[in-house]
């Protein structure tokens, strides 16, 4: 089974580059299932029903979230009733939706396998959530008891240390872990004990400004302390960033990162280091 993970999709430029490239990439790299963090897909904040449907039509199979999941509350409440949208599973009791779902995937050899997708959120500089480390340990144990070996985790967090902690805790127990939230891609793709790990996938959207947003307000806030509403540019140079895992019996046997720039024909492929 070969799965891919995309993040963080920011606004129209992020959706556009996915629409223009995802189908071709899926065919070229024989990808069976696509997960994408899209909590910033609608104007940079939250996700609408319209934009969710647009992304699903492009070939994304399930959407994960984070601290902006509920920026558009009513639309997100409706989306969380579908099987295609997750929010961090460790939100407190009473929050609608779920961050853990199990999918049946048919691979290129027509073999059907189960894949669990677990969406978690860190604690540092984030909304109130349950302890993600204890939560993850319990959930993975429950999945293993059900006989589910193929497990992918989107860990949405500000602190790189939290992401490394979850990796050290779960290596050998899940198939892959990828961090989201900072919109800045890291260069540490590695596989240990069959678990593929990347601290942060980076954004899919505008690459020539500040984390996918027009630079005016971020600069104003940094220099004067006076903030404002961040805007996603209508026109920019965009990038699509994707992590790909080949999973066999719950273990990653191949992993690489793909980067597609809007103004370049080639796709840049970076192989994981097996440690």
Secondary structure, DSSP 4 states (H G I P E B T S, - for coil): -EEEEE--BBHHHHHHHHHHHHHHHHHHTT--EEEEE-TBTTTTSS--HHHHHHHHHTT--EEE--TTTTTTHHHHHHHTTSTTB---TTBPTT-SS-SEEEEEEE-TTS-EEEEEEEEEE-STTSSSB--HHHHHHHHHHHHHHTT---EEEEEE-S-HHHHHHHHHHHTTTSSEEEEESS----S--EEETTEEEES----BEE-SSBTTB-HHHHHHHHHHS--------SS--EEEEEEEEEEETTEEEEEEEEEEETT-SSEEEEEPEE-
